[in-house]
């Protein structure tokens, strides 16, 4: 819309309404400007105003007409139908989108050429530096993983830092932006902050050098008494209730509330933090810490649940806070648990009590680590039979609250994958070697500063083998489902893999599970200058995410051959039937263990506190009134249905394979 200078009568009206200007010729308005909606305003520098026709209806029914009242504006562009009211100091160097509502603020200002939190160096994992991740608007957990952990490739890190610096240079500006439909109410100082569309900022204390990447489909909320400095807050996030974040990246749909404080930390999508404290952490997707007295420090996590009083130490009072730890995906830390870094905890493990001996259980996943008498006892594989583990895997996809059209983090939710199954295969090798070295009847085995009881080791081997059978069988059956076969030759053709990548080791890039060899291709291309933008890297992650199941079959194909000693190019119907029956036995066996584990939640001990003033019968009825009965529990029903479904699935495949035995005999 074309803008014009104020007419003399408009200037006179504005002056009568207690307005002033350093130079009225630098105030620009639309042709249909109505001066009555601008009162007690001082103009400085160049200011452009929009039309003021909208009436805002506030909670409780109060109505406010758009316009500007009691404010000072310096070098600002104000969009149509904006309300600005009661600015204690001033607004300087901002472009404000249409239909925004700004009321009772101290100061909103952009100074110099601002980067809005981009390229801030976050000293993650090591407080003293060395793993700094430069944050930017589109940072994903997978890219941050590479920047933080691949310091052995300085050329790679240098190139990534250059790409982020180039992006920062492109978005830097001397004007701040407040998007459309933004609400800023009762806020303190806002300095060098870019605010996206539909953001709501209420009662915040101080926001400095940051980006609020809000969108209409995924608005950001910043609430009471929040202090944020050197930050990026991604779409759909909530930061409120006196939270304090310094040098932090807040991922999509994160919730940081209730006095939580964090500095030098990366919190990626769907994290939830309340009450406690974080220092130099890399919190991958779905990291949760909700309780007071919890301190997460210098650690890398994802899909973590940290209980009340969870704590770590990165300082051994020698060379400073230089130690770090990794808790791989899906783990839990119970109340009052403690780990002295450095240490590494295997995927889907449960950490109980205190641990001082720097254990590394990365190759022993799904385990318990139990602190007792200043020793760490390792219980291999026991979490595979835990109802809680399965429940977690089911709930994470349902708790993905991201609504943005562009999802920064690519998240694979699979409990069993080439990443975890390879580790289980490694665990079987390790445990068998311990048995061979010490003897199968030993009461205690020692591994990576942990103790393993003989019964725990033998049980772990059994559980790992069942899980391996389950995964490889799942892959085989998935490949053959919904297809009528006339000959074993057609079966072999169906099993053939078209994907060339996928063999070997797989990695978890903080949510994204991919083959190591495909990642190597990306890293080489970055180092060689073939990747020229950050978007190309994110496109690569998206492609790998979409190709997961094709690549998974390539890996499973090779493992089925080596693990079971079969050749899928010449496999017989009898061999397929044998593998399917072995799969059925393992799947149903694990489900029965889950069923019995769930039953513990309905024991008499679990009923303690129910029917407080009554008999045992009343206790039972009170318990069932609150929790329901065991057989009708949704999880229990799901397990029983899963057993029936898998039994039927295996039987159906066998029924399609059995006729091929006779066909094979006829044509042999």
TORTILUM-352303 format. One record per residue (C-alpha): x, y, z; residue in three letters. Coordinates in steps of 0.25 Angstrom, whole numbers, plus 2048, in hexadecimal, padded with zeros to 3 digits. Layout:
# TORTILUM-352303
XYZALA ...
# end
This chain:
# TORTILUM-352303
800800800UNK 80680E7FCUNK 809817807UNK 808826808UNK 80D831811UNK 80383681CUNK 7FA842818UNK 7FB84F820UNK 7ED84D826UNK 7F183E82AUNK 7FE844831UNK 7F684E838UNK 7EC84383DUNK 7F883A842UNK 7FE846849UNK 7F0848850UNK 7F183A854UNK 7FE83C85BUNK 807836850UNK 81483B84CUNK 81F839841UNK 82D83C83EUNK 82983E830UNK 81B83D82CUNK 82083B81DUNK 82582D821UNK 818828826UNK 81182081BUNK 80381C81AUNK 7F9815811UNK 7EF81D808UNK 7E381A811UNK 7EB81D81EUNK 7E282182AUNK 7EA829835UNK 7E0827840UNK 7E6819843UNK 7F481F846UNK 7F5826854UNK 80182A85DUNK 80B824853UNK 81982A850UNK 81F827843UNK 82E826840UNK 836823833UNK 82D81D828UNK 82081782CUNK 816810823UNK 80880E828UNK 7FC805823UNK 7ED806824UNK 7E6805831UNK 7D87FE82FUNK 7D97F1837UNK 7D27F0845UNK 7D97E684EUNK 7D07DF858UNK 7D77DB864UNK 7D47D086EUNK 7C87D4877UNK 7C27DB86BUNK 7CA7E886CUNK 7CC7EF85EUNK 7D87F7859UNK 7D97FE84CUNK 7E67FD845UNK 7EF809845UNK 7FB80E84CUNK 7FA81585AUNK 804819864UNK 81181485DUNK 81E819856UNK 822813849UNK 82F815842UNK 83280F834UNK 826806834UNK 81C80082AUNK 80F7FD830UNK 8057F4828UNK 7F67F6826UNK 7ED7F4832UNK 7F87F383CUNK 7F67F884BUNK 8017FE852UNK 7FE803860UNK 80580786DUNK 814806869UNK 81C80A875UNK 82980D86DUNK 82880C85EUNK 828803852UNK 834804849UNK 8387FE83BUNK 82D7F483AUNK 8237F082FUNK 8167EC835UNK 80C7E382DUNK 7FD7E582CUNK 7F37E2836UNK 7FE7E1841UNK 7FB7E6850UNK 8057EC858UNK 8017F1866UNK 8097F5873UNK 8177F386FUNK 8247F9874UNK 82D7F9867UNK 82E7F285AUNK 83A7F6852UNK 8447F1848UNK 8527F6849UNK 85D7F583EUNK 85D7EA834UNK 8567DF83CUNK 8577D083AUNK 84B7CC843UNK 8527C184AUNK 8577BA83DUNK 8667B683EUNK 8667B684DUNK 8717AC852UNK 86B7A285CUNK 87579B864UNK 86E78E865UNK 87378186CUNK 880788870UNK 87E794878UNK 88C799875UNK 88A798866UNK 88F79085BUNK 88178B856UNK 87A798853UNK 86E79784BUNK 86A7A4843UNK 85B7A5844UNK 8527AA839UNK 8447AA835UNK 84379D82EUNK 84C795837UNK 849786837UNK 84D77C842UNK 854774838UNK 85D77F833UNK 860784841UNK 864776844UNK 86E776839UNK 87378483DUNK 87578084CUNK 87B77284AUNK 88377283DUNK 88E77B842UNK 89877083DUNK 89577682FUNK 899785830UNK 897787821UNK 888783822UNK 88678B82FUNK 88C797828UNK 88379681CUNK 877795824UNK 87A7A182CUNK 87C7A881FUNK 86E7A481AUNK 8687A9827UNK 8707B6827UNK 86B7B8818UNK 85D7B681CUNK 85E7C0828UNK 8647CA81FUNK 8587C9815UNK 84D7CB820UNK 8557D6829UNK 84E7E3828UNK 84D7F182FUNK 83E7EF830UNK 8377E6839UNK 82B7DF835UNK 81E7DC83CUNK 8157D4833UNK 8067D4831UNK 7FB7D183CUNK 8067D2847UNK 8027D5855UNK 80C7DC85EUNK 8067DF86CUNK 80C7E4879UNK 81A7E1874UNK 8277E7879UNK 8337E9870UNK 8337E3862UNK 8417E585BUNK 8457E084EUNK 83A7D684DUNK 8337D1840UNK 8257CD843UNK 81D7C4839UNK 80E7C4836UNK 8047C1841UNK 80E7C184CUNK 8097C485AUNK 8127CB864UNK 80B7CE871UNK 8127D387EUNK 8207CF87AUNK 82B7D6881UNK 8367D7877UNK 8397D2869UNK 8467D5862UNK 84D7D0855UNK 8447C6851UNK 83A7C0847UNK 82C7BC84AUNK 8297B483EUNK 81A7B383FUNK 8107B0834UNK 8017B0833UNK 8007A1833UNK 80A7A083EUNK 80A7AC847UNK 8147AF852UNK 8107B3860UNK 8197BA869UNK 8137BD877UNK 8157C2885UNK 8237C788AUNK 82B7C087FUNK 8397C587DUNK 8407C1870UNK 84D7C586AUNK 8547C085EUNK 84A7B685AUNK 8417B084FUNK 8337AC852UNK 82D7A3847UNK 81F7A2842UNK 81579C84CUNK 81D79E858UNK 8197A3866UNK 8227AA86FUNK 81B7AF87CUNK 81A7B088BUNK 8277B788EUNK 8307AE885UNK 83E7B3883UNK 8457AF876UNK 8537B5873UNK 85A7B0866UNK 8507A6862UNK 8497A0856UNK 83B79C859UNK 83579284FUNK 827790849UNK 81C78E853UNK 82578E85FUNK 81F79286DUNK 829799876UNK 82179E882UNK 82079F892UNK 82D7A6895UNK 83679D88DUNK 8437A388AUNK 84D79F87FUNK 8597A5879UNK 8627A086DUNK 85879586AUNK 85179085DUNK 84378B860UNK 83D784854UNK 82F781850UNK 82477D85AUNK 82D77E866UNK 826782873UNK 82E78887EUNK 82978E88BUNK 82E792899UNK 83C78D897UNK 849791891UNK 85178E884UNK 85F792881UNK 86778F874UNK 85D784870UNK 85A77E863UNK 84B77A865UNK 846773859UNK 837771856UNK 82E76D861UNK 83876F86CUNK 830772879UNK 833777886UNK 82877C88FUNK 82C77D89DUNK 8337868A7UNK 8417828ABUNK 84477C89EUNK 851780897UNK 85577C889UNK 863780886UNK 86D77E87BUNK 865772875UNK 85F76D868UNK 851767869UNK 845764860UNK 83775E864UNK 83C75F872UNK 83375F87FUNK 83B76588BUNK 835763898UNK 83576C8A4UNK 8427708A9UNK 84976A89DUNK 85876F89DUNK 86576E896UNK 873774899UNK 87D77988EUNK 88777E898UNK 89177589FUNK 8997818A5UNK 8A577F89DUNK 8A578688FUNK 89778C890UNK 88978988BUNK 88F78187FUNK 88777487FUNK 87B770877UNK 872764876UNK 86875E86DUNK 85B757870UNK 856750864UNK 84875185FUNK 83C74C867UNK 84374C875UNK 83D74F882UNK 84475588FUNK 83C75289CUNK 83A75B8A7UNK 84775F8AEUNK 8507588A4UNK 85E75D8A2UNK 86975B897UNK 877760898UNK 87B76488AUNK 88275F881UNK 87975387FUNK 87074E874UNK 863747876UNK 85D73D86BUNK 850740864UNK 84373D86CUNK 84A73B879UNK 84573E887UNK 84F745891UNK 84C7438A0UNK 8547498ACUNK 86274E8ABUNK 86D74B8A1UNK 87B7508A3UNK 88374689AUNK 88274C88CUNK 87B740886UNK 87973E877UNK 86D735874UNK 86B73A866UNK 86C72C860UNK 86272686BUNK 85572D868UNK 84772B86FUNK 84E72987CUNK 84D72D88BUNK 859734891UNK 8577338A0UNK 86073A8AAUNK 8637328B7UNK 86E7338C1UNK 87673C8B8UNK 8757328ADUNK 86D7328A0UNK 86672689DUNK 86272488EUNK 85671B88BUNK 85671987CUNK 84A719873UNK 84071987EUNK 839726879UNK 83471E86DUNK 82A717876UNK 82572487CUNK 81772987AUNK 81C73787CUNK 826736870UNK 81C732867UNK 81273D86CUNK 81C74786AUNK 81F74385BUNK 810744859UNK 80E75185FUNK 819759859UNK 81275A84BUNK 80575E851UNK 80C769859UNK 81277084DUNK 80C77E84EUNK 813784842UNK 80978B839UNK 812792830UNK 81278F821UNK 82178D822UNK 82778482DUNK 835787830UNK 83877A837UNK 83776D830UNK 83276283AUNK 832753839UNK 82A74D845UNK 82D73F842UNK 83173784FUNK 83872C847UNK 84073183BUNK 84E72E835UNK 85373783FUNK 84E73084CUNK 84F722846UNK 85D723842UNK 860727850UNK 85971B855UNK 86171284CUNK 86D718851UNK 868716860UNK 86670785DUNK 875706858UNK 87970E865UNK 87170586EUNK 8756F8867UNK 8846FC868UNK 8836FF877UNK 87D6F1879UNK 8886EB871UNK 8936F3879UNK 88D6F2887UNK 8856E5886UNK 8766E3884UNK 8736E0893UNK 87A6ED898UNK 8716F58A2UNK 87770289EUNK 87D708891UNK 88471588FUNK 88271F883UNK 88572D881UNK 886731890UNK 879729892UNK 87571C899UNK 86C712892UNK 86670789AUNK 8666F9894UNK 8576F8893UNK 85670688DUNK 860702882UNK 8596F587EUNK 84B6FC87FUNK 851708876UNK 8566FE86CUNK 8486F886BUNK 84170586AUNK 84A70B85FUNK 8496FF857UNK 83A700857UNK 83A70E853UNK 84470B848UNK 83A700843UNK 82F70A844UNK 83571583CUNK 83B70C831UNK 82E704830UNK 82671182FUNK 82E716824UNK 82D70881CUNK 81E70881EUNK 81C71681AUNK 82371380DUNK 81A70880AUNK 80C70D80FUNK 80070E806UNK 8077077FAUNK 8026FA7F4UNK 80D6F17F0UNK 80D6E67E5UNK 81B6E27E7UNK 8276E37F0UNK 82E6EB7E5UNK 8236F67E7UNK 8266F67F6UNK 8356F87F3UNK 8327037EAUNK 82970A7F4UNK 8347097FEUNK 83F70F7F5UNK 84471D7F9UNK 8447287F0UNK 84B7327F9UNK 85A7327F9UNK 85D73A806UNK 859735814UNK 86372B817UNK 86D72C823UNK 86C73582FUNK 86073E831UNK 86074B839UNK 855753841UNK 85776283DUNK 84F766849UNK 842761844UNK 84575D835UNK 84A74F834UNK 85374D827UNK 85E744822UNK 86C749825UNK 871748817UNK 866751811UNK 86A75C81CUNK 87875A817UNK 87475E809UNK 86D76B80EUNK 87976F817UNK 88376D80CUNK 87A775802UNK 87A78180DUNK 88978080FUNK 88B7807FFUNK 88378D7FEUNK 8787857F6UNK 86D789800UNK 86B7987FFUNK 85F79B808UNK 85A796815UNK 84D79280EUNK 854788806UNK 858781813UNK 84A781819UNK 84577C80BUNK 84F77080DUNK 84A76D81BUNK 83B76D815UNK 83F76480AUNK 84675A814UNK 83A75B81DUNK 831757811UNK 83A74C80DUNK 83B74581AUNK 833739818UNK 83973680BUNK 847737811UNK 84272F81DUNK 83F723814UNK 84D72480EUNK 85372381CUNK 849718821UNK 84B710814UNK 85A70F817UNK 85870C826UNK 84D701823UNK 8576FA81AUNK 8636FB824UNK 85B6F9831UNK 8536ED82CUNK 85D6E7822UNK 8536E8816UNK 8556ED808UNK 8486F5804UNK 84C6F37F6UNK 84A6E47F7UNK 8416E4804UNK 8376D8804UNK 8296D8809UNK 82D6CF815UNK 8376DA819UNK 82D6E5818UNK 8236DD821UNK 82E6DA82BUNK 8316E982CUNK 8236ED82DUNK 8206E3838UNK 82C6E8840UNK 8276F783EUNK 81A6F3843UNK 8206EC850UNK 8286F8853UNK 81E703850UNK 8136FB859UNK 81E6F8863UNK 821707865UNK 81370B865UNK 810701870UNK 81B707878UNK 815715876UNK 80870F87AUNK 80E70A887UNK 81571788AUNK 80871F888UNK 801716892UNK 80B71B89DUNK 80372989CUNK 7F77218A1UNK 7FD71A8ADUNK 7F971B8BBUNK 8057248BEUNK 80172E8B3UNK 7F472F8BAUNK 7FA7348C7UNK 7F37418CAUNK 7E673D8C3UNK 7D973B8CBUNK 7E07428D7UNK 7D57408E1UNK 7CF7338DCUNK 7D17248DAUNK 7D971D8D0UNK 7CD71C8C7UNK 7CB72B8C8UNK 7DA72D8C5UNK 7D87248B8UNK 7CC72C8B4UNK 7D27398B7UNK 7DE7358AFUNK 7D67318A3UNK 7CD73D8A4UNK 7DA7468A2UNK 7E373D899UNK 7D9733894UNK 7DB724894UNK 7E771D88EUNK 7E1715882UNK 7DA72287DUNK 7E672B87EUNK 7E9731870UNK 7F772D870UNK 7F471F874UNK 7E971E86AUNK 7F372385FUNK 7FD718863UNK 7F370D863UNK 7EE712855UNK 7FD713850UNK 7FF705854UNK 7F370084CUNK 7F7709840UNK 80570483FUNK 8016F6841UNK 7F76F8835UNK 8016FF82DUNK 80B6F482EUNK 8016E982BUNK 7FC6F181FUNK 80A6F2819UNK 80D6E381CUNK 7FF6E0815UNK 8046E7808UNK 8126E0809UNK 80E6D280CUNK 8086CF7FEUNK 8166D37F8UNK 81C6C77FEUNK 8146BE7F5UNK 8166C77E9UNK 8256C77ECUNK 8256B87ECUNK 81E6B77DFUNK 8286C07D8UNK 8346BC7DFUNK 
# end
